[in-house]
Amino acid sequence: MALERMATPQSSPRQSSSLSSSPMSTRTQSLQVDSVQRWMDDLRHMTEVECMCVLQAKPIGVEEDSQHGELVLTSGVGAGDHVARNNLQTLLRRALVVSTELGKMFQRLEKGRWQRVHSTAVRANCHVRSLVHEYGAARSIPPEMQKYEKSLLEKCMELTNITERCLHTDDEFFLKSMREAIHEILTDVSDSFSNMIDMALANEIQVLIKQIESSDSTSTIGTSINNLLSLTQDGPQLCSIIAKEGAVVALFKICRQDRFRELYAHALRTVASICSVEEGINQLDKVDGILCLADILTDESSVEAARAEAAAVVAQITSPHHTSTQHLASFLESMHDIVTALIKLCESASCGEVFLLASAALANITFFDSMACEILLQLNAVHILLQACRDQQRVDTPYSKDQVVTILANLSVLEPCASEVMQEQGVERLLLLLGEKPSSPSPSEGAACERVQQKAAVTLARLSRDPDVAQTAIQLKAVPRLIQLCRSPTERNNSDSVLVACLVSAHDAPLCVCMPSGLPKPLNDSVSCMKICHSNIQIAYFGYVFFGLLLIFIHSHHIVCPIMCKTAGAPSQGSI
């Protein structure tokens, strides 16, 4: 939820120079301005307890603009759209204030701070009544919502009265029984308030959706779509409400009309955001949205932005994080056309963002159906993706590399993939990806680099079943690099998952069989020990981590490992 931020007043250079002789007065004046501004902003959402008996939380008036936290009603198409958006933002802000007060009540009730419990109940009552009155003045309220409002106001008043009774007694038994009663009422108030806010938000969202459905103006529809898009950034709960109110249906109606082609990209971007929740995907499936996406992706006359946003929707609905897979049945019918269009989009992408969206969609598709991998091999996907990795204009971030190596890892289970990787010098590229490092301290970028390293190691292990790939990897010093990643946490970005993947790849049987006999002794012994442990022990995840840490410890301290060497049939002496 977006909250307004206060801007600190800055003195102009001219003012600063005129007051340079008294810096203390300048600092005092600045503090006074900040305090007054903060006080005036806070006043809009605060009510003194002593004023309750006089004002009864009745609004004195309604401002003519909604930028300061009041709900307003304005006529006109453009103004109505502006008001609908501001009313939604105001509802979210006011709901946050009430939710904060209710949360404080729960905490203070548990601690038995009855004076504060009562004062918080009074403030919450004020906020709720003010919100209800202002919203009623701004919009026509549906009958069902009126019932919730009436019940909510009654419960808030009951909460205020019962907490007041607790101020005038010290009877522990009475206070204990009241604590349970207040907790129950407070829970009812929280639930009723959440339901009322959901209905109010749905009512405001309906205004935006009706504008999309009824207007013929490209400008009006575009503004409404942008407002919906901004609302989807406020969390999954709001996305669910938007989906239930029919936004997905309205947006796909726009995408099926040629006269609104310039709005396709904006509409599809909003659909992608809504489809982050299950309800959005269900609505997409009901309106045959996948067929519409396939039409846009395969239409050569569609602009790149529209096809990129269609790819974003595909990536969203095929994400492995979704628990529901019912919609994928209809997706399989159009999968060949969609995969073909996506790999073409990867090949012709004009920037990194377009490539990222298309490759992310392909990466997700390769997870749930092996036929997609076969289609990609037929479409020369290995060549296209490895060529893109050499183009910094298309593959310019670890996130894009993560998608590429994910696709290659899933393709590598197919036998024909190895020869294509060899033709495109893909082993060299995989070794480069093993050294991926974040360029910033961003946690998300660091996590992406870890995924790149892990999947590159997995891909290398799978491809090494082919003797030519294994021999090439040995010549390019892949095994020393894998052992280095196992031994040095900084080289693998301190990731245990990368350690596991490198261990699996380093002592993969085909790769180690091709090892030349003339390796340096420490390295040769290290590989021998990894081969022995892998052949004798079915190592699970934590076993791999333990073995990796043990191997690093042995190498760093030059410890003799007679047990491992004896198992190999080697002499019991020797440094590992």
C-alpha positions as CSV (number, residue, x, y, z in Angstrom):
1,M,0.0,0.0,0.0
2,A,1.4,3.3,-1.0
3,L,1.7,5.9,1.7
4,E,2.3,9.6,1.2
5,R,5.7,10.9,2.0
6,M,6.3,14.3,3.3
7,A,8.9,16.4,1.5
8,T,11.4,18.3,3.8
9,P,11.4,22.0,2.9
10,Q,14.7,23.1,1.5
11,S,16.0,26.7,1.8
12,S,16.9,28.4,-1.4
13,P,20.6,29.4,-1.9
14,R,19.6,33.0,-1.6
15,Q,17.9,32.5,1.7
16,S,20.9,30.4,2.9
17,S,23.3,33.2,2.1
18,S,21.2,35.9,3.9
19,L,21.0,33.8,7.1
20,S,24.6,32.5,7.1
21,S,25.4,34.9,10.0
22,S,23.0,33.0,12.3
23,P,23.1,29.2,11.6
24,M,21.2,28.4,14.8
25,S,18.2,30.4,13.8
26,T,18.1,28.7,10.4
27,R,18.2,25.3,12.0
28,T,15.4,26.3,14.4
29,Q,13.3,27.7,11.6
30,S,13.7,24.5,9.6
31,L,12.7,22.3,12.5
32,Q,9.7,24.4,13.2
33,V,8.5,24.1,9.6
34,D,9.0,20.4,9.6
35,S,7.1,20.0,12.9
36,V,4.2,22.1,11.8
37,Q,3.9,20.3,8.5
38,R,4.1,16.9,10.2
39,W,1.4,18.0,12.7
40,M,-0.9,19.2,10.0
41,D,-0.5,16.0,8.1
42,D,-1.1,13.8,11.2
43,L,-4.2,15.8,12.2
44,R,-6.2,14.5,9.2
45,H,-6.1,11.0,10.7
46,M,-6.2,11.7,14.4
47,T,-9.0,12.5,16.8
48,E,-8.6,13.6,20.4
49,V,-10.5,11.4,22.8
50,E,-12.0,14.5,24.6
51,C,-13.6,15.6,21.4
52,M,-15.5,12.3,21.0
53,C,-18.5,13.4,23.1
54,V,-18.9,16.6,21.1
55,L,-18.1,15.6,17.5
56,Q,-19.3,12.0,17.6
57,A,-16.9,11.5,14.7
58,K,-19.1,13.4,12.3
59,P,-17.2,15.0,9.4
60,I,-17.4,18.8,9.4
61,G,-17.2,19.0,5.6
62,V,-15.9,17.3,2.5
63,E,-13.0,18.8,0.6
64,E,-13.3,19.3,-3.1
65,D,-10.1,17.4,-3.9
66,S,-9.1,14.0,-2.6
67,Q,-5.4,14.4,-2.4
68,H,-5.4,14.9,1.4
69,G,-7.3,11.8,2.5
70,E,-11.0,12.6,2.0
71,L,-13.4,10.7,-0.3
72,V,-15.1,13.0,-2.8
73,L,-17.7,12.8,-5.5
74,T,-17.1,14.6,-8.8
75,S,-19.0,14.5,-12.1
76,G,-17.5,14.1,-15.5
77,V,-15.8,11.3,-17.3
78,G,-12.2,12.3,-16.8
79,A,-12.8,13.6,-13.3
80,G,-14.7,10.5,-12.4
81,D,-11.7,8.4,-13.4
82,H,-9.4,10.6,-11.4
83,V,-11.7,10.3,-8.4
84,A,-12.1,6.6,-8.6
85,R,-8.3,6.2,-8.5
86,N,-7.9,8.6,-5.6
87,N,-10.8,7.1,-3.7
88,L,-9.1,3.7,-3.9
89,Q,-5.8,5.1,-2.7
90,T,-7.6,7.0,0.1
91,L,-9.5,3.8,1.1
92,L,-6.3,1.9,1.3
93,R,-4.6,4.6,3.5
94,R,-7.6,4.9,5.8
95,A,-7.9,1.2,6.1
96,L,-4.2,1.0,7.1
97,V,-4.9,3.6,9.9
98,V,-7.8,1.6,11.3
99,S,-6.0,-1.7,11.0
100,T,-3.0,-0.2,12.9
101,E,-5.3,0.9,15.7
102,L,-7.0,-2.5,15.9
103,G,-3.5,-4.2,16.0
104,K,-2.5,-1.9,18.9
105,M,-5.7,-2.8,20.7
106,F,-4.8,-6.5,20.5
107,Q,-1.3,-5.9,21.9
108,R,-2.5,-3.6,24.7
109,L,-5.3,-6.0,25.6
110,E,-2.9,-8.8,26.1
111,K,-0.8,-6.6,28.4
112,G,-3.8,-5.4,30.4
113,R,-3.2,-1.7,29.7
114,W,-6.9,-0.8,30.1
115,Q,-6.5,3.0,29.8
116,R,-4.7,2.6,26.5
117,V,-7.1,-0.1,25.4
118,H,-10.0,2.3,25.9
119,S,-8.3,5.3,24.2
120,T,-7.3,3.1,21.2
121,A,-10.9,1.9,21.0
122,V,-12.2,5.5,20.9
123,R,-9.7,6.4,18.2
124,A,-10.6,3.4,16.1
125,N,-14.3,4.2,16.5
126,C,-13.6,7.7,15.3
127,H,-11.7,6.6,12.3
128,V,-14.3,4.0,11.3
129,R,-17.2,6.4,11.6
130,S,-15.4,9.1,9.7
131,L,-14.5,6.7,6.9
132,V,-18.1,5.4,6.7
133,H,-19.6,8.9,6.6
134,E,-17.2,10.2,4.1
135,Y,-17.6,7.2,1.8
136,G,-21.3,7.5,2.0
137,A,-21.1,11.1,0.9
138,A,-18.9,10.2,-2.0
139,R,-20.6,7.1,-3.4
140,S,-23.9,5.3,-3.5
141,I,-23.5,2.4,-1.2
142,P,-24.9,-1.0,-2.1
143,P,-27.5,-2.4,0.3
144,E,-25.3,-5.4,1.3
145,M,-22.5,-3.0,2.2
146,Q,-24.9,-0.9,4.2
147,K,-25.6,-3.9,6.4
148,Y,-21.9,-4.4,7.1
149,E,-21.5,-0.7,7.9
150,K,-24.4,-0.7,10.4
151,S,-23.1,-3.8,12.1
152,L,-19.6,-2.5,12.2
153,L,-20.6,0.8,13.7
154,E,-22.6,-1.0,16.4
155,K,-19.7,-3.2,17.3
156,C,-17.3,-0.3,17.4
157,M,-19.6,1.5,19.9
158,E,-20.0,-1.7,21.9
159,L,-16.2,-2.0,22.0
160,T,-15.9,1.6,23.3
161,N,-18.5,1.1,26.0
162,I,-17.1,-2.2,27.3
163,T,-13.5,-0.9,27.5
164,E,-14.7,2.1,29.4
165,R,-16.3,-0.2,32.0
166,C,-12.9,-1.8,32.6
167,L,-11.4,1.6,33.7
168,H,-13.5,1.8,36.8
169,T,-12.7,-1.5,38.5
170,D,-9.7,-3.4,39.8
171,D,-11.5,-6.8,40.1
172,E,-9.1,-9.2,38.5
173,F,-11.8,-11.8,37.9
174,F,-14.1,-9.2,36.2
175,L,-11.2,-7.9,34.1
176,K,-10.3,-11.5,33.0
177,S,-13.8,-12.2,31.8
178,M,-13.9,-8.8,30.1
179,R,-10.6,-9.5,28.4
180,E,-12.1,-12.5,26.7
181,A,-15.3,-10.7,25.7
182,I,-13.3,-7.7,24.3
183,H,-11.0,-10.1,22.4
184,E,-14.1,-11.7,20.8
185,I,-15.7,-8.3,19.9
186,L,-12.4,-7.0,18.6
187,T,-12.0,-10.0,16.3
188,D,-15.6,-9.4,15.0
189,V,-14.7,-5.8,14.4
190,S,-11.6,-6.7,12.5
191,D,-13.4,-9.2,10.3
192,S,-16.4,-6.8,9.6
193,F,-14.0,-4.0,8.8
194,S,-12.0,-6.2,6.4
195,N,-15.3,-7.3,4.6
196,M,-16.5,-3.7,4.4
197,I,-13.2,-2.5,3.0
198,D,-13.2,-5.3,0.4
199,M,-16.7,-4.3,-0.7
200,A,-15.7,-0.6,-0.9
201,L,-12.7,-1.5,-2.9
202,A,-14.7,-3.7,-5.2
203,N,-17.2,-0.9,-5.7
204,E,-14.5,1.5,-6.7
205,I,-12.9,-1.0,-9.0
206,Q,-16.2,-1.6,-10.7
207,V,-16.1,2.1,-11.7
208,L,-12.8,1.7,-13.5
209,I,-13.9,-1.6,-15.2
210,K,-17.2,0.1,-16.4
211,Q,-15.2,2.9,-18.0
212,I,-13.1,0.3,-19.8
213,E,-16.2,-1.6,-21.1
214,S,-18.4,1.4,-22.0
215,S,-16.0,4.0,-23.3
216,D,-14.9,4.3,-27.0
217,S,-12.1,6.8,-26.2
218,T,-8.7,5.3,-26.4
219,S,-7.4,7.9,-23.9
220,T,-10.1,7.2,-21.3
221,I,-9.6,3.4,-21.6
222,G,-5.8,3.8,-21.4
223,T,-6.1,5.9,-18.2
224,S,-8.4,3.4,-16.6
225,I,-6.1,0.5,-17.5
226,N,-3.1,2.4,-16.1
227,N,-5.1,3.0,-12.9
228,L,-5.9,-0.7,-12.6
229,L,-2.2,-1.6,-13.2
230,S,-1.1,0.7,-10.4
231,L,-3.7,-0.9,-8.0
232,T,-2.3,-4.4,-8.8
233,Q,1.0,-3.3,-7.2
234,D,-0.7,-3.0,-3.8
235,G,-0.7,-6.7,-3.1
236,P,-2.3,-10.1,-3.9
237,Q,-5.5,-9.3,-2.0
238,L,-6.3,-6.4,-4.2
239,C,-5.4,-8.4,-7.3
240,S,-8.0,-11.0,-6.2
241,I,-10.6,-8.4,-5.9
242,I,-9.8,-6.9,-9.3
243,A,-10.0,-10.4,-10.8
244,K,-13.3,-11.2,-9.2
245,E,-14.8,-8.0,-10.5
246,G,-14.2,-9.0,-14.1
247,A,-11.1,-7.0,-15.0
248,V,-9.6,-9.9,-16.9
249,V,-12.7,-10.3,-19.0
250,A,-12.8,-6.5,-19.8
251,L,-9.1,-6.4,-20.7
252,F,-9.3,-9.3,-23.1
253,K,-12.2,-7.7,-24.8
254,I,-9.9,-4.8,-25.5
255,C,-7.2,-7.2,-26.8
256,R,-9.7,-8.7,-29.3
257,Q,-10.5,-5.4,-31.0
258,D,-8.2,-4.1,-33.8
259,R,-9.2,-0.5,-33.1
260,F,-7.5,-0.7,-29.7
261,R,-4.2,-2.3,-30.9
262,E,-2.2,0.5,-29.3
263,L,-3.6,-0.5,-25.9
264,Y,-2.7,-4.2,-26.2
265,A,0.6,-3.8,-24.3
266,H,-0.9,-1.9,-21.4
267,A,-3.8,-4.3,-21.2
268,L,-1.6,-7.4,-21.2
269,R,0.7,-6.0,-18.6
270,T,-2.2,-5.5,-16.3
271,V,-3.4,-9.0,-17.0
272,A,0.0,-10.4,-16.1
273,S,-0.1,-8.6,-12.8
274,I,-3.6,-9.8,-12.1
275,C,-2.6,-13.4,-13.0
276,S,-0.2,-13.4,-10.1
277,V,-3.1,-14.8,-8.1
278,E,-5.1,-18.0,-8.8
279,E,-8.4,-16.1,-9.3
280,G,-6.8,-14.1,-12.2
281,I,-5.7,-17.3,-14.0
282,N,-9.1,-18.9,-13.5
283,Q,-10.7,-15.8,-15.1
284,L,-8.2,-16.0,-18.0
285,D,-9.1,-19.6,-18.6
286,K,-12.8,-18.9,-18.7
287,V,-12.5,-16.3,-21.5
288,D,-10.1,-18.4,-23.6
289,G,-7.3,-15.9,-22.9
290,I,-4.6,-18.4,-24.0
291,L,-6.0,-18.4,-27.6
292,C,-5.9,-14.6,-27.6
293,L,-2.3,-14.7,-26.4
294,A,-1.4,-17.1,-29.1
295,D,-3.0,-14.9,-31.7
296,I,-1.1,-11.8,-30.6
297,L,2.2,-13.7,-30.3
298,T,1.9,-15.2,-33.8
299,D,0.6,-12.0,-35.4
300,E,3.6,-10.6,-37.3
301,S,1.8,-7.2,-37.5
302,S,1.7,-6.9,-33.7
303,V,4.3,-4.5,-32.3
304,E,7.1,-6.0,-30.2
305,A,5.8,-4.4,-27.0
306,A,2.5,-6.2,-27.3
307,R,4.2,-9.6,-28.0
308,A,6.5,-9.1,-25.1
309,E,3.7,-8.4,-22.7
310,A,1.8,-11.4,-24.1
311,A,5.0,-13.4,-23.3
312,A,4.9,-12.0,-19.8
313,V,1.4,-13.3,-19.3
314,V,2.5,-16.7,-20.5
315,A,5.4,-16.7,-18.1
316,Q,3.0,-15.8,-15.3
317,I,0.4,-18.5,-15.9
318,T,3.0,-21.2,-16.4
319,S,5.0,-20.3,-13.3
320,P,5.8,-23.4,-11.2
321,H,4.7,-21.5,-8.1
322,H,1.0,-21.8,-9.0
323,T,-0.7,-24.8,-7.4
324,S,-3.5,-25.0,-9.9
325,T,-2.7,-26.6,-13.3
326,Q,-6.3,-26.8,-14.6
327,H,-5.6,-24.0,-17.1
328,L,-2.7,-25.8,-18.6
329,A,-5.0,-28.3,-20.5
330,S,-6.1,-25.5,-22.8
331,F,-2.5,-24.2,-23.0
332,L,-1.2,-27.5,-24.5
333,E,-3.5,-27.1,-27.5
334,S,-1.7,-23.9,-28.5
335,M,1.7,-24.8,-27.2
336,H,3.5,-25.4,-30.5
337,D,2.4,-22.0,-31.9
338,I,3.3,-20.2,-28.6
339,V,6.7,-21.9,-28.3
340,T,7.5,-21.1,-31.9
341,A,6.5,-17.4,-31.5
342,L,8.5,-17.1,-28.2
343,I,11.8,-18.5,-29.6
344,K,11.4,-16.1,-32.6
345,L,10.8,-13.3,-30.2
346,C,14.1,-14.2,-28.4
347,E,15.9,-14.2,-31.7
348,S,14.6,-10.8,-32.8
349,A,14.4,-9.0,-29.4
350,S,15.5,-5.4,-29.5
351,C,16.4,-5.1,-25.8
352,G,17.1,-7.1,-22.7
353,E,13.6,-6.7,-21.2
354,V,11.9,-8.3,-24.3
355,F,14.4,-11.2,-24.3
356,L,13.9,-11.7,-20.5
357,L,10.1,-12.0,-20.8
358,A,10.2,-14.3,-23.8
359,S,12.9,-16.6,-22.3
360,A,11.2,-16.7,-18.9
361,A,8.0,-17.9,-20.6
362,L,10.0,-20.6,-22.5
363,A,11.9,-21.6,-19.3
364,N,8.6,-22.2,-17.5
365,I,7.1,-24.1,-20.4
366,T,10.0,-26.6,-20.6
367,F,9.3,-27.6,-17.0
368,F,5.9,-29.1,-17.4
369,D,6.0,-30.8,-20.8
370,S,8.9,-32.6,-22.5
371,M,7.2,-32.0,-25.9
372,A,8.2,-28.3,-25.5
373,C,11.8,-29.3,-25.3
374,E,11.5,-31.4,-28.5
375,I,9.9,-28.5,-30.3
376,L,12.7,-26.1,-29.2
377,L,15.4,-28.5,-30.5
378,Q,13.6,-28.6,-33.9
379,L,13.4,-24.8,-33.9
380,N,17.2,-24.5,-33.4
381,A,16.8,-23.0,-30.0
382,V,20.3,-23.9,-28.7
383,H,21.8,-21.8,-31.5
384,I,19.5,-18.9,-30.9
385,L,20.0,-18.9,-27.1
386,L,23.8,-19.2,-27.1
387,Q,24.0,-16.5,-29.8
388,A,21.9,-14.3,-27.6
389,C,24.3,-14.9,-24.7
390,R,27.0,-13.3,-26.8
391,D,24.8,-10.2,-27.4
392,Q,25.0,-7.9,-24.4
393,Q,22.1,-5.9,-25.7
394,R,19.8,-8.9,-25.2
395,V,21.4,-10.8,-22.4
396,D,22.6,-8.1,-20.1
397,T,21.7,-9.3,-16.6
398,P,22.0,-12.5,-14.4
399,Y,18.2,-12.8,-14.7
400,S,18.3,-13.3,-18.4
401,K,21.2,-15.7,-18.1
402,D,19.2,-17.6,-15.5
403,Q,16.4,-18.2,-18.0
404,V,18.8,-19.3,-20.8
405,V,20.6,-21.8,-18.6
406,T,17.3,-23.1,-17.3
407,I,16.2,-23.9,-20.8
408,L,19.5,-25.5,-21.7
409,A,19.4,-27.6,-18.5
410,N,15.9,-28.9,-19.5
411,L,17.0,-29.5,-23.1
412,S,20.1,-31.4,-22.0
413,V,18.1,-34.4,-21.0
414,L,17.5,-35.1,-24.8
415,E,20.4,-36.8,-26.6
416,P,20.4,-34.5,-29.7
417,C,21.1,-31.5,-27.5
418,A,24.8,-32.4,-26.9
419,S,25.8,-32.2,-30.5
420,E,24.1,-28.9,-30.9
421,V,25.8,-27.5,-27.8
422,M,29.2,-28.7,-29.2
423,Q,28.5,-27.0,-32.6
424,E,27.7,-23.7,-30.8
425,Q,30.7,-23.9,-28.4
426,G,28.2,-24.2,-25.6
427,V,30.7,-25.9,-23.2
428,E,32.8,-22.7,-23.1
429,R,29.6,-20.7,-22.4
430,L,28.6,-23.0,-19.5
431,L,32.1,-22.6,-18.0
432,L,31.7,-18.8,-18.2
433,L,28.3,-19.0,-16.5
434,L,30.0,-21.0,-13.7
435,G,31.9,-17.8,-12.9
436,E,28.8,-15.6,-12.8
437,K,29.2,-12.9,-10.1
438,P,26.7,-10.2,-9.0
439,S,27.6,-6.6,-10.0
440,S,25.7,-5.1,-7.0
441,P,24.9,-6.0,-3.4
442,S,21.3,-6.6,-4.4
443,P,20.1,-9.9,-2.7
444,S,17.9,-10.7,-5.7
445,E,20.8,-10.4,-8.1
446,G,23.0,-12.5,-5.9
447,A,20.3,-15.2,-5.8
448,A,20.1,-15.1,-9.6
449,C,23.8,-15.6,-9.9
450,E,23.6,-18.6,-7.6
451,R,20.9,-20.1,-9.8
452,V,23.0,-19.5,-12.9
453,Q,26.0,-21.3,-11.4
454,Q,23.9,-24.2,-10.1
455,K,22.0,-24.8,-13.3
456,A,25.2,-24.4,-15.4
457,A,26.8,-27.2,-13.3
458,V,23.7,-29.4,-13.7
459,T,23.7,-28.8,-17.5
460,L,27.4,-29.7,-17.8
461,A,26.8,-32.9,-15.8
462,R,23.9,-33.9,-18.0
463,L,25.7,-33.1,-21.3
464,S,28.9,-35.0,-20.2
465,R,27.1,-38.3,-20.9
466,D,28.3,-37.6,-24.4
467,P,32.0,-38.5,-24.7
468,D,32.8,-35.5,-27.0
469,V,31.3,-33.1,-24.5
470,A,33.1,-34.7,-21.6
471,Q,36.4,-34.6,-23.5
472,T,35.9,-31.0,-24.4
473,A,35.1,-30.1,-20.8
474,I,38.3,-31.8,-19.6
475,Q,40.4,-29.9,-22.2
476,L,38.8,-26.6,-21.0
477,K,39.7,-27.5,-17.4
478,A,36.1,-27.9,-16.3
479,V,37.0,-30.2,-13.4
480,P,39.5,-27.9,-11.7
481,R,36.9,-25.1,-12.0
482,L,34.3,-27.3,-10.4
483,I,36.6,-28.3,-7.6
484,Q,37.5,-24.7,-7.1
485,L,33.8,-23.9,-6.7
486,C,33.5,-26.7,-4.1
487,R,36.5,-25.5,-2.1
488,S,35.9,-21.7,-2.2
489,P,32.6,-20.4,-0.8
490,T,33.2,-17.0,-2.3
491,E,33.6,-18.5,-5.8
492,R,30.1,-20.0,-5.5
493,N,28.6,-16.9,-3.8
494,N,28.4,-18.8,-0.5
495,S,25.7,-21.1,-1.8
496,D,25.2,-24.7,-0.6
497,S,23.0,-25.5,-3.6
498,V,25.9,-24.5,-6.0
499,L,28.2,-26.7,-3.9
500,V,25.8,-29.7,-4.3
501,A,25.5,-29.1,-8.1
502,C,29.3,-28.8,-8.6
503,L,29.9,-32.0,-6.6
504,V,27.5,-33.9,-8.7
505,S,29.0,-32.5,-11.9
506,A,32.7,-33.0,-10.7
507,H,32.4,-36.7,-9.9
508,D,29.9,-37.5,-12.7
509,A,31.1,-40.8,-14.1
510,P,31.4,-40.0,-17.8
511,L,33.3,-36.8,-17.0
512,C,35.8,-38.4,-14.7
513,V,36.3,-41.4,-17.0
514,C,37.7,-39.1,-19.6
515,M,40.2,-37.5,-17.1
516,P,43.7,-37.8,-18.4
517,S,46.2,-39.7,-16.3
518,G,48.7,-36.9,-16.2
519,L,46.8,-34.6,-13.8
520,P,48.6,-33.1,-10.9
521,K,48.5,-35.5,-7.9
522,P,46.4,-33.4,-5.5
523,L,43.8,-32.9,-8.2
524,N,43.9,-36.5,-9.4
525,D,43.5,-37.7,-5.8
526,S,40.6,-35.3,-5.2
527,V,38.7,-36.6,-8.2
528,S,39.4,-40.2,-7.2
529,C,38.0,-39.6,-3.7
530,M,34.9,-38.0,-5.2
531,K,34.3,-40.9,-7.6
532,I,34.7,-43.5,-4.8
533,C,32.3,-41.7,-2.4
534,H,29.8,-41.3,-5.2
535,S,29.9,-44.9,-6.2
536,N,29.7,-46.4,-2.7
537,I,27.3,-44.0,-1.0
538,Q,23.9,-42.8,-2.2
539,I,24.4,-39.3,-1.1
540,A,21.3,-37.2,-0.4
541,Y,21.2,-33.4,-0.3
542,F,22.6,-32.9,3.1
543,G,25.1,-35.7,2.5
544,Y,26.5,-33.8,-0.5
545,V,26.8,-30.7,1.6
546,F,28.6,-32.6,4.3
547,F,30.9,-34.3,1.8
548,G,31.7,-31.0,0.2
549,L,32.6,-29.3,3.4
550,L,34.8,-32.4,4.4
551,L,36.6,-32.2,1.0
552,I,37.3,-28.5,1.4
553,F,38.6,-29.1,4.9
554,I,40.9,-31.9,3.8
555,H,42.3,-29.9,0.9
556,S,42.8,-26.7,2.9
557,H,44.7,-28.6,5.7
558,H,46.5,-31.2,3.6
559,I,45.2,-34.0,5.8
560,V,46.0,-37.7,4.9
561,C,42.8,-39.6,4.2
562,P,43.8,-43.3,4.5
563,I,40.3,-44.6,4.7
564,M,39.3,-43.2,1.3
565,C,42.5,-44.2,-0.3
566,K,42.3,-47.7,1.1
567,T,38.8,-48.1,-0.3
568,A,40.2,-47.1,-3.7
569,G,42.9,-49.8,-3.4
570,A,45.6,-47.1,-3.3
571,P,48.4,-46.8,-0.9
572,S,47.4,-45.7,2.6
573,Q,49.9,-42.8,2.5
574,G,49.5,-39.7,0.4
575,S,48.3,-36.2,0.6
576,I,44.8,-35.4,-0.6
